[in-house]
Amino acid sequence: MPKETLGSSSELNGVVRMRDTVFFEGPEARQRIGRFWILLTLASVIATAGVVADSTATVIGAMIVAPMMLPIQGSMLAVVLGDRKNLIRRFGFMVAGARSWARRSSGTSTASVPSSWWG
């Protein structure tokens, strides 16, 4: 098997593939951003239900559903490529996702707990 040299077309194709995977760009950006927020909402509801039900397995399941790894991977790639614009965008997704998760979880948990539990 011949070794590929640095800068070969397959290596550059790998970078393009990685960018397409972790950055929300191009014609499918709107769809991918929508999917991110839907999965994040679903994961926060699952995690809240797991906390309310005292179910560790359900909370772990919510972590599997949560799409937060994608912005983290995107920020890593942006650092490696020196892409400041995408680094700021990925960091924004991480912060907005975490804030959204906290807001949804706190609102869902107070709504799902019977009032008799509050004393």
N, C-alpha and C positions, 0 to 999 in steps of 0.2 A: 504494500500500500504506500503510495507516494505521500510524503509530507507536504502540506500546503504552506506556502510562504506567507509571511505577515502582509496583510493588505490584499489578500486574494479575494476574488469575487464571492466565494462562499462565506468568507468571514464577514464581508460587508453585508451580504445578504442576511447573516445572522443578526447583525446590529439592526437592520431594517425590520426584521421579524420581531426582535425584542421591543423596538420602539412601537410597532403596531400592536403588540400585546399589552404593554403597560401604560401607554399614553393614550388619552382619549382625544384622538385627532382624526381628521379626515371625514369622509361622508357618513361613517357610522358613529361619530362622536356623540350625537344627541341620544341615540339608542343606548349606547354603552353607559352614558351618564345616568340615564333613566333607570337602567338595570341596576347600577350601583346603588342608587337611592332606594329602590324597591327592596333589594336584598338587605340593605342596612336596616330598613324599617322592619322587615320580617325578622331579622336576627334580634333586634332590640325587643320585639314582642315576645319571641321565644325565650330570650334570656330573662326577661321580667317574669314570665310565667314560671320559669325554672327557679328563680329566687323566691317567688311567692310560695311555690309548692315545695320549697326546700329540696330541689332535685339537682344535684351536681351534674348528672348526666345530661339533663336538659340544657343547662348553662353551657356545658362543653359543646353540645350540639349547636347552640347558637353561635359559638365561636367558629364552628366549621362553616356555617352559612354566611357569616359576616364577610363582606368583601374588602375589609380594611387592608388586607395584604397587598392588594394591587397598588394603592398609592404608595405604600412603603417600598415595594419593588421599583416603582416608577421613580421615586426619589433617589434610590440607589443608582439606577441607570443614569439619571440626570446628573448626578455627581460625577460618575465615571466619564460621561460624555462631555462634561463641562457645560451642560445646557441649563443655564440659570432660569430661563423662562419656565421650563417644565419643572424644575426643582421647586420654584415658588408655587406653581399650580398644584403639584403633588402635596406639598406641605399644606396648602389651603384645603385640599380634599381631606387630609388627615385630621386637621383641626375641625373643619366643618362636620365631618363624619362623627368625631368623638363628641362634639357638642350636641349634635342631633341625637345621637344614641342616648346621651345622658338626659336630654329633655324628654325624649319619647319614653324612656324607661321610667323616669320619675312620674310622668303623667299617667302611664299605663299602670304602674304599681299602685298608686293611690286610688285609681278607679277600680282596680280588680280586687282590692282587699275589702272584705266586709267591714262596715262601720263599727261593728261590735269589737273588732280587733283593736281599735284605737282607744278603747277604754271609755 
